[in-house]
Amino acid sequence: MSNLNWDDDDAPEPGADDRGADRSEGRAGGKPGEDLDLADFHGMARLIERMHRRYLDVVRVGLSKQGIEDIGPVQALMVMLIGEDELSVRDLMERGYYLGSNASYSLKILVDAGYINRAANQRDRRTARLQLTDKGRELWEGLRRMEQTQAEALVRNETEVRDLKSSYRTLRRLDRLWGDMVRYSCLDFD
């Protein structure tokens, strides 16, 4: 049976999966995951995708409140990833899981709008180093304040702090699992 709290239209009907109780009976001591309802797993994957889109909408609103109209939420997330660091384009792509052409397009927008300095690396002129300009740092600070407000609204006590950390650990494990499945697709995960 499902362990997740369903808060939206994806919620299964009460009693819709009473088969789960029948499947789990008599399986004490079985393999981990045998009692897992795949609807929970599938629902989580759909929720991750939907939350990403919703987060982009939240960033879009934050940009609008700051009066920023020359970049979009994807570019704003790149600013967040760079932060106080100086990164290579490759580092930025790996941190944000961007594709080359998408990253190049977004970086061009950010450089043209004056949020990022893009300079050739002193040791290897073929690679570029990225660093926020003063305008970029101002945007970064505004976005960090927005995230702080969201975090304070989400986490109000110690139990919620533990829940958030547990959720994060689960999502990190899922990220590693999916990454390994792609990298080592020849392995059998059964």
ROLO-417115 format. One record per residue (C-alpha): residue in one letter; x, y negated, z negated. Coordinates in steps of 0.5 Angstrom, whole numbers. Last residue first. Layout:
<ronus>
 rest     X     Y     Z
    a     X     Y     Z
...
</ronus>
This chain:
<ronus>
 rest     X     Y     Z
    d    35    15    21
    f    39     9    23
    d    43    12    29
    l    49     8    31
    c    50     7    38
    s    47     0    37
    y    53    -2    33
    r    53   -10    34
    v    45   -10    35
    m    43    -6    29
    d    49    -9    25
    g    46   -16    26
    w    39   -13    24
    l    41   -10    18
    r    45   -16    16
    d    39   -21    17
    l    35   -16    13
    r    40   -16     8
    r    40   -24     8
    l    33   -24     8
    t    32   -19     2
    r    38   -23    -2
    y    34   -30     0
    s    27   -27    -3
    s    31   -25   -10
    k    34   -32   -10
    l    27   -35    -9
    d    24   -30   -14
    r    29   -32   -19
    v    28   -39   -19
    e    20   -38   -19
    t    21   -34   -25
    e    26   -40   -28
    n    20   -45   -27
    r    18   -50   -22
    v    21   -48   -15
    l    17   -50    -9
    a    16   -57   -10
    e    23   -58   -13
    a    26   -54    -6
    q    21   -59    -2
    t    24   -65    -5
    q    31   -63    -5
    e    30   -61     3
    m    28   -68     4
    r    33   -71     0
    r    38   -67     4
    l    35   -69    11
    g    36   -77     9
    e    43   -75     7
    w    44   -72    14
    l    41   -78    18
    e    46   -83    14
    r    52   -78    15
    g    50   -78    23
    k    50   -85    23
    d    56   -86    20
    t    59   -81    25
    l    58   -73    24
    q    64   -69    26
    l    65   -64    31
    r    72   -61    34
    a    72   -59    41
    t    76   -54    44
    r    80   -54    51
    r    86   -59    48
    d    88   -53    43
    r    93   -56    37
    q    90   -63    37
    n    83   -61    38
    a    79   -65    43
    a    74   -70    40
    r    66   -70    39
    n    64   -75    34
    i    57   -74    32
    y    50   -78    31
    g    51   -83    36
    a    45   -82    41
    d    50   -79    46
    v    54   -75    42
    l    47   -72    39
    i    44   -71    46
    k    51   -68    48
    l    51   -63    42
    s    44   -61    44
    y    45   -59    51
    s    52   -56    49
    a    48   -52    44
    n    43   -49    48
    s    47   -47    54
    g    52   -43    49
    l    46   -40    45
    y    45   -42    38
    y    46   -37    32
    g    46   -43    27
    r    53   -42    23
    e    56   -38    29
    m    54   -44    34
    l    57   -49    29
    d    63   -45    29
    r    64   -44    36
    v    63   -52    37
    s    69   -53    32
    l    67   -56    26
    e    69   -62    21
    d    65   -61    15
    e    61   -66    11
    g    54   -64    14
    i    56   -60    20
    l    50   -55    19
    m    45   -61    17
    v    47   -65    24
    m    45   -58    28
    l    39   -58    24
    a    37   -65    26
    q    39   -63    34
    v    33   -57    33
    p    29   -62    30
    g    29   -67    36
    i    33   -73    37
    d    32   -80    39
    e    26   -82    35
    i    28   -83    28
    g    24   -87    24
    q    26   -84    18
    k    18   -82    17
    s    19   -79    24
    l    25   -75    23
    g    22   -72    16
    v    15   -70    21
    r    20   -67    26
    v    24   -63    20
    v    17   -61    18
    d    15   -58    25
    l    22   -55    25
    y    20   -51    19
    r    13   -49    21
    r    17   -46    27
    h    22   -42    23
    m    16   -40    18
    r    13   -37    24
    e    19   -33    26
    i    20   -31    19
    l    12   -29    18
    r    12   -25    24
    a    18   -21    21
    m    15   -20    15
    g     8   -18    18
    h    12   -12    21
    f    15   -10    15
    d     9   -11    11
    a     5    -7    16
    l    11    -2    16
    d     8     0     9
    l    14     3     5
    d    12     9     1
    e    18    13     4
    g    23     7     4
    p    27    10    -1
    k    27    18     0
    g    22    22    -5
    g    23    22   -12
    a    16    22   -13
    r    12    24    -7
    g     6    27    -9
    e     2    21    -8
    s     5    16    -3
    r     1    18     3
    d    -6    18     0
    a    -5    11    -3
    g    -2     9     4
    r    -9    11     7
    d   -13     6     3
    d   -10     1     9
    a   -16    -3    10
    g   -18    -3     3
    p   -19   -10     2
    e   -18   -13    10
    p   -11   -14    12
    a    -8   -21    11
    d    -6   -24    17
    d   -11   -30    17
    d    -7   -33    11
    d    -4   -32     4
    w    -2   -25     4
    n     2   -23    -2
    l     7   -18    -1
    n     7   -11    -4
    s     2    -7     1
    m     0     0     0
</ronus>
